[in-house]
């Protein structure tokens, strides 16, 4: 993945450290592109929902590196951590152009380590990246995300990270359109055609739509995505499939417990979004053809 030179960046929505969001059990957090291996295994094999596993808040967040100075894509050479600002800016630029009116970007993206207070409760690194609709913020531990991708059988790369962040941003889009609320009305059902899986597949599709369009925008900080990058995106989607995670962790696949969809389903919907470039192609709620 190539970055465009000399593009001004807005770093106001990317934050480092803990705090923010207000603690308490609050609203349910939505699982990430990676799915949070530890949390996902608890849900799959022990039962219960993500909201109850988030804890009850508290002020136990650990501080990470101070906020880097990321004013321009030219800063990436000396400060590679500025890539998170690039990801956020590229996603916001694309999605605000897709809404005729009323678009509000996520309140921010929080890079943290250890624990962090959110409006959905206490988040931890081991949950993997997640989106909290209560404070419309994306949370992730960058180092843990890299280790988790490796544990699931793919390597860290900028494009794999951007797929993960693009998926979380997709949850924000579903939140804005009301699809997230509708999905929750069905309760905590699981399985290949459950509302939970459909919501996750929609986020994958939205990530694909973003990739297809950002490289066509001459103002985007993302200049190009190569075939190798596309292969890495596919590998990341495969790695975070419920069946792949279950096979790695227990040696057996239990479709009835799926919350994110199989590797094949996640690859299918990421590709659907990329090939169409149209968010309207991401209506996973009105079809029984989910790519499984």
C-alpha positions as CSV (number, residue, x, y, z in Angstrom):
1,X,0.0,0.0,0.0
2,X,1.4,3.3,-1.1
3,X,0.8,6.6,0.7
4,X,0.4,9.9,-1.2
5,X,3.1,12.5,-0.5
6,X,2.5,15.8,1.2
7,X,-1.2,15.4,2.2
8,X,-2.3,17.4,5.2
9,X,-3.7,15.4,8.1
10,X,-6.2,16.1,10.8
11,X,-5.1,14.4,14.0
12,X,-7.8,15.7,16.2
13,X,-9.8,12.5,16.3
14,X,-6.9,10.1,17.0
15,X,-6.0,9.9,20.7
16,X,-3.5,8.0,22.8
17,X,-3.8,6.7,26.4
18,X,-6.8,5.9,28.6
19,X,-9.9,7.5,29.9
20,X,-12.8,8.8,27.9
21,X,-16.2,7.3,27.4
22,X,-17.5,7.3,30.9
23,X,-17.3,3.8,32.3
24,X,-20.2,1.7,33.5
25,X,-21.8,-1.1,31.6
26,X,-23.5,1.2,29.1
27,X,-24.2,0.1,25.6
28,X,-23.0,-3.1,24.0
29,X,-19.6,-2.9,22.2
30,X,-19.5,-4.3,18.7
31,X,-16.9,-6.9,17.9
32,X,-13.9,-6.0,15.8
33,X,-12.5,-7.0,12.5
34,X,-10.2,-9.4,14.5
35,X,-13.1,-10.3,16.8
36,X,-11.0,-10.2,19.9
37,X,-9.7,-13.8,20.2
38,X,-9.9,-14.1,24.0
39,X,-13.3,-12.5,24.2
40,X,-14.7,-14.4,21.2
41,X,-13.6,-17.7,22.7
42,X,-15.4,-16.8,26.0
43,X,-18.6,-15.9,24.1
44,X,-18.4,-19.0,21.9
45,X,-17.6,-21.6,24.5
46,X,-18.9,-20.1,27.7
47,X,-22.0,-18.3,26.5
48,X,-23.1,-14.8,27.5
49,X,-22.8,-11.5,25.7
50,X,-20.1,-9.0,25.1
51,X,-21.7,-6.4,27.2
52,X,-21.6,-8.5,30.3
53,X,-18.0,-9.4,29.8
54,X,-16.9,-5.8,29.5
55,X,-16.8,-5.2,33.2
56,X,-18.0,-2.2,35.1
57,X,-15.6,0.6,34.1
58,X,-13.1,2.0,36.4
59,X,-10.0,4.1,35.9
60,X,-7.4,1.4,35.2
61,X,-6.3,2.5,31.8
62,X,-2.6,2.6,31.2
63,X,-0.9,5.4,29.3
64,X,0.9,4.7,26.1
65,X,3.2,6.8,24.1
66,X,2.4,10.6,24.0
67,X,0.5,11.9,21.1
68,X,2.7,12.0,18.0
69,X,2.8,15.1,15.8
70,X,1.1,13.9,12.6
71,X,0.4,17.0,10.4
72,X,1.3,15.6,7.1
73,X,1.8,12.2,5.4
74,X,5.5,13.2,5.0
75,X,5.7,12.5,8.8
76,X,5.3,8.8,8.2
77,X,9.0,8.3,7.5
78,X,10.1,9.4,11.0
79,X,6.9,8.6,12.8
80,X,5.2,5.4,11.5
81,X,2.6,5.6,14.2
82,X,1.1,8.4,12.2
83,X,-0.4,5.7,10.0
84,X,-3.4,5.6,12.4
85,X,-4.2,9.2,11.6
86,X,-3.9,8.4,7.9
87,X,-6.3,5.5,8.3
88,X,-8.8,7.6,10.1
89,X,-8.6,10.6,7.7
90,X,-8.9,8.4,4.6
91,X,-12.0,6.7,6.1
92,X,-13.7,9.9,7.2
93,X,-13.0,11.6,3.9
94,X,-14.6,8.7,2.0
95,X,-17.7,8.2,4.2
96,X,-18.6,11.8,4.6
97,X,-18.8,12.0,0.9
98,X,-21.3,9.1,0.8
99,X,-23.8,10.8,3.0
100,X,-25.9,13.6,1.5
101,X,-26.3,15.1,4.9
102,X,-26.2,14.3,8.6
103,X,-22.9,12.5,8.6
104,X,-21.0,12.5,11.8
105,X,-17.6,10.8,11.9
106,X,-16.7,8.6,14.9
107,X,-15.9,10.7,17.9
108,X,-12.4,9.3,17.7
109,X,-10.0,6.4,17.5
110,X,-8.3,5.6,20.8
111,X,-4.9,3.8,20.7
112,X,-4.5,2.3,24.2
113,X,-2.8,-0.5,26.0
114,X,-4.0,-2.5,29.0
115,X,-7.4,-1.2,29.9
116,X,-9.5,1.7,28.9
117,X,-12.8,3.2,30.1
118,X,-15.5,3.4,27.4
119,X,-19.2,4.1,27.4
120,X,-19.6,0.4,26.8
121,X,-17.7,-0.5,30.0
122,X,-14.0,-1.3,30.5
123,X,-12.2,-2.3,27.4
124,X,-9.1,-4.4,27.4
125,X,-6.3,-5.1,24.9
126,X,-7.3,-8.8,24.8
127,X,-10.7,-8.0,23.3
128,X,-9.0,-6.9,20.1
129,X,-10.2,-3.8,18.2
130,X,-13.8,-2.8,18.8
131,X,-16.3,-0.1,18.2
132,X,-18.4,1.3,21.0
133,X,-21.7,2.9,19.8
134,X,-22.2,4.6,23.2
135,X,-19.3,7.0,22.5
136,X,-18.9,6.3,18.8
137,X,-15.2,5.6,19.3
138,X,-13.0,2.9,17.8
139,X,-10.6,1.3,20.4
140,X,-7.5,-0.7,19.7
141,X,-4.2,-1.7,21.1
142,X,-1.8,-1.6,18.1
143,X,0.8,-4.0,19.4
144,X,-1.8,-6.6,20.6
145,X,-3.6,-6.3,17.2
146,X,-0.3,-7.2,15.5
147,X,0.2,-10.2,17.8
148,X,-3.4,-11.3,17.3
149,X,-3.1,-11.2,13.5
150,X,0.0,-13.3,13.7
151,X,-1.6,-15.8,16.1
152,X,-4.5,-16.2,13.7
153,X,-2.2,-17.0,10.8
154,X,-1.6,-13.7,9.0
155,X,1.1,-11.1,9.4
156,X,0.8,-7.5,10.4
157,X,0.9,-5.0,7.5
158,X,-0.5,-1.5,7.0
159,X,-3.2,-2.8,4.7
160,X,-4.3,-5.5,7.1
161,X,-4.5,-2.9,9.9
162,X,-6.5,-0.7,7.6
163,X,-8.9,-3.5,6.9
164,X,-9.4,-3.9,10.6
165,X,-10.0,-0.2,11.1
166,X,-12.2,-0.1,8.0
167,X,-14.3,-2.8,9.5
168,X,-14.7,-0.9,12.8
169,X,-15.6,2.2,10.8
170,X,-18.2,0.2,9.0
171,X,-19.9,-0.5,12.3
172,X,-20.1,3.2,12.8
173,X,-21.8,3.5,9.4
174,X,-24.3,0.8,10.4
175,X,-24.9,2.7,13.6
176,X,-25.7,5.9,11.6
177,X,-28.0,4.2,9.2
178,X,-29.9,2.4,12.0
179,X,-29.0,-1.1,10.8
180,X,-27.1,-1.7,14.1
181,X,-30.2,-0.9,16.1
182,X,-32.3,-3.3,14.0
183,X,-29.8,-6.0,14.4
184,X,-29.9,-5.7,18.1
185,X,-33.6,-6.0,18.2
186,X,-33.2,-9.7,17.4
187,X,-31.3,-10.3,20.6
188,X,-28.1,-12.3,21.0
189,X,-28.9,-15.0,18.5
190,X,-25.9,-16.7,16.9
191,X,-25.3,-18.8,13.8
192,X,-24.4,-18.3,10.1
193,X,-27.6,-16.3,9.3
194,X,-28.0,-14.5,12.6
195,X,-28.3,-10.7,12.9
196,X,-25.0,-10.6,14.6
197,X,-23.2,-12.3,11.7
198,X,-25.1,-10.1,9.2
199,X,-23.9,-7.0,11.0
200,X,-20.3,-8.1,11.0
201,X,-20.5,-9.1,7.3
202,X,-21.9,-5.7,6.5
203,X,-18.9,-4.1,8.2
204,X,-16.6,-6.2,6.1
205,X,-18.4,-5.2,2.9
206,X,-18.2,-1.5,3.9
207,X,-14.4,-2.0,4.4
208,X,-14.2,-3.4,0.9
209,X,-16.2,-0.4,-0.5
210,X,-13.8,2.0,1.1
211,X,-10.7,0.3,-0.4
212,X,-12.3,0.4,-3.8
213,X,-12.9,4.1,-3.6
214,X,-10.1,5.7,-1.6
215,X,-7.5,4.8,-4.3
216,X,-9.6,6.7,-6.9
217,X,-9.7,9.9,-4.8
218,X,-6.7,12.2,-5.7
219,X,-7.0,13.9,-2.3
220,X,-6.9,10.6,-0.3
221,X,-3.7,9.9,1.7
222,X,-3.9,6.3,0.3
223,X,-2.4,6.4,-3.2
224,X,-2.5,2.8,-4.3
225,X,-3.4,-0.7,-3.3
226,X,-1.5,-3.5,-5.1
227,X,-2.5,-7.1,-5.8
228,X,-0.2,-8.1,-2.9
229,X,-2.2,-5.8,-0.7
230,X,-5.5,-7.4,-1.8
231,X,-4.0,-10.8,-1.0
232,X,-3.2,-9.5,2.5
233,X,-6.7,-8.2,2.9
234,X,-8.1,-11.6,1.9
235,X,-5.7,-13.3,4.3
236,X,-6.8,-11.1,7.1
237,X,-10.5,-11.8,6.4
238,X,-9.8,-15.5,6.3
239,X,-7.9,-15.3,9.6
240,X,-10.8,-13.7,11.5
241,X,-13.5,-16.2,10.3
242,X,-15.3,-17.9,13.2
243,X,-14.6,-21.3,11.7
244,X,-10.9,-20.6,11.4
245,X,-10.7,-19.4,15.0
246,X,-12.7,-22.3,16.3
247,X,-10.6,-24.8,14.4
248,X,-7.4,-23.3,15.8
249,X,-8.6,-23.1,19.3
250,X,-10.6,-26.3,19.8
251,X,-10.1,-28.4,16.7
252,X,-13.8,-28.4,15.9
253,X,-16.2,-26.0,14.1
254,X,-19.6,-25.1,15.7
255,X,-21.6,-23.0,13.1
256,X,-24.5,-22.5,15.6
257,X,-22.3,-20.4,17.8
258,X,-20.9,-18.1,15.1
259,X,-21.0,-14.3,15.7
260,X,-18.9,-13.0,12.9
261,X,-19.2,-15.4,10.0
262,X,-17.0,-18.0,8.4
263,X,-13.7,-17.2,6.6
264,X,-15.5,-17.8,3.3
265,X,-18.4,-15.4,4.2
266,X,-16.0,-12.7,5.4
267,X,-13.9,-12.9,2.2
268,X,-17.1,-13.0,0.1
269,X,-18.5,-9.8,1.6
270,X,-15.2,-7.9,1.6
271,X,-14.8,-8.8,-2.1
272,X,-18.4,-7.8,-2.8
273,X,-17.8,-4.3,-1.4
274,X,-14.5,-4.0,-3.2
275,X,-15.8,-5.2,-6.6
276,X,-18.9,-3.0,-6.5
277,X,-17.5,0.1,-4.8
278,X,-21.1,0.8,-3.7
279,X,-22.4,0.8,-0.1
280,X,-25.8,-0.3,-1.4
281,X,-24.3,-3.6,-2.3
282,X,-23.7,-4.2,1.5
283,X,-27.3,-5.0,2.5
284,X,-26.6,-8.3,4.2
285,X,-30.0,-8.1,6.0
286,X,-32.2,-8.7,3.0
287,X,-30.5,-11.7,1.5
288,X,-30.1,-15.4,2.4
289,X,-27.0,-15.6,0.1
290,X,-24.3,-14.8,2.6
291,X,-21.5,-16.5,0.8
292,X,-21.2,-19.4,3.1
